[in-house]
């Protein structure tokens, strides 16, 4: 039986190379995990243009007067006394414009 003594150390070197490669991969994975953890800590928020527009509209609506109580009282008095007259042509035009704008 012959023993090849020339390649005994070669197996050890292969094993050492594989161990070193595994260690490098492990260190690389740890570095990648650390980098991902750093990125995960950095939260960010972005506001869409639609959200900005909605905020502006809400501010305008909040600043606008809710109702003109004096005007309401005048209309109530005019209706109850019969002085309030409806212009049918103007009413029809307003209704048709409203309906047209819905489409």
C-alpha positions as CSV (number, residue, x, y, z in Angstrom):
1,X,0.0,0.0,0.0
2,X,1.4,3.3,-1.1
3,X,0.8,6.6,0.8
4,X,1.1,9.8,-1.1
5,X,2.8,12.2,1.4
6,X,3.0,15.0,-1.1
7,X,-0.7,15.9,-0.9
8,X,-1.3,15.5,2.9
9,X,-0.9,19.2,3.5
10,X,-3.0,20.1,0.4
11,X,-6.2,18.8,2.1
12,X,-5.4,21.0,5.1
13,X,-4.8,24.0,2.9
14,X,-8.1,23.4,1.0
15,X,-9.9,23.2,4.3
16,X,-8.2,26.4,5.6
17,X,-9.1,28.2,2.4
18,X,-12.8,27.1,2.7
19,X,-12.8,28.2,6.3
20,X,-11.3,31.6,5.4
21,X,-13.9,32.0,2.6
22,X,-16.7,31.2,5.0
23,X,-15.3,33.7,7.5
24,X,-15.1,36.4,4.8
25,X,-18.7,35.7,3.8
26,X,-19.8,35.8,7.4
27,X,-18.0,39.1,8.0
28,X,-19.5,40.5,4.8
29,X,-23.0,39.4,5.9
30,X,-22.5,41.0,9.3
31,X,-21.4,44.2,7.6
32,X,-24.4,44.2,5.3
33,X,-26.7,43.6,8.3
34,X,-25.1,46.5,10.1
35,X,-25.5,48.7,7.0
36,X,-29.2,47.7,6.7
37,X,-29.7,48.4,10.4
38,X,-28.3,51.9,9.9
39,X,-30.5,52.5,6.9
40,X,-33.6,51.1,8.8
41,X,-33.0,53.7,11.6
42,X,-33.2,56.5,9.1
43,X,-37.0,57.1,8.8
44,X,-38.3,59.5,6.2
45,X,-41.7,60.9,5.3
46,X,-42.8,62.5,2.1
47,X,-45.9,64.4,1.5
48,X,-47.6,64.1,-1.9
49,X,-48.7,67.2,-3.8
50,X,-52.3,66.2,-3.3
51,X,-51.9,66.1,0.4
52,X,-50.3,69.6,0.3
53,X,-53.2,70.8,-1.7
54,X,-55.7,69.3,0.6
55,X,-54.0,71.0,3.6
56,X,-54.2,74.3,1.8
57,X,-57.9,73.8,1.1
58,X,-58.6,72.9,4.7
59,X,-56.9,76.1,5.9
60,X,-59.0,78.2,3.5
61,X,-62.2,76.5,4.6
62,X,-61.3,77.0,8.2
63,X,-60.6,80.7,7.6
64,X,-63.9,81.3,5.7
65,X,-66.9,82.5,7.6
66,X,-69.2,79.6,8.4
67,X,-72.4,81.6,7.7
68,X,-73.6,85.2,7.5
69,X,-76.2,85.3,10.1
70,X,-77.5,88.7,9.1
71,X,-78.1,87.6,5.5
72,X,-79.9,84.5,6.8
73,X,-82.2,86.6,8.9
74,X,-83.0,88.9,6.0
75,X,-83.8,86.0,3.7
76,X,-86.1,84.4,6.4
77,X,-88.0,87.7,6.8
78,X,-88.3,88.2,3.0
79,X,-89.6,84.7,2.6
80,X,-92.1,84.9,5.4
81,X,-93.4,88.2,4.3
82,X,-93.7,87.1,0.7
83,X,-91.2,89.7,-0.6
84,X,-88.7,87.1,-1.8
85,X,-89.3,86.4,-5.5
86,X,-87.6,83.6,-7.4
87,X,-86.4,84.3,-10.9
88,X,-87.2,81.0,-12.7
89,X,-84.9,81.7,-15.6
90,X,-81.9,82.3,-13.3
91,X,-82.8,79.3,-11.2
92,X,-83.0,77.1,-14.3
93,X,-79.7,78.4,-15.6
94,X,-78.0,77.7,-12.3
95,X,-79.4,74.2,-12.1
96,X,-78.3,73.4,-15.6
97,X,-74.8,74.8,-15.0
98,X,-74.6,72.7,-11.8
99,X,-75.6,69.6,-13.6
100,X,-73.2,70.2,-16.5
101,X,-70.3,70.7,-14.1
102,X,-71.0,67.3,-12.4
103,X,-70.3,65.5,-15.7
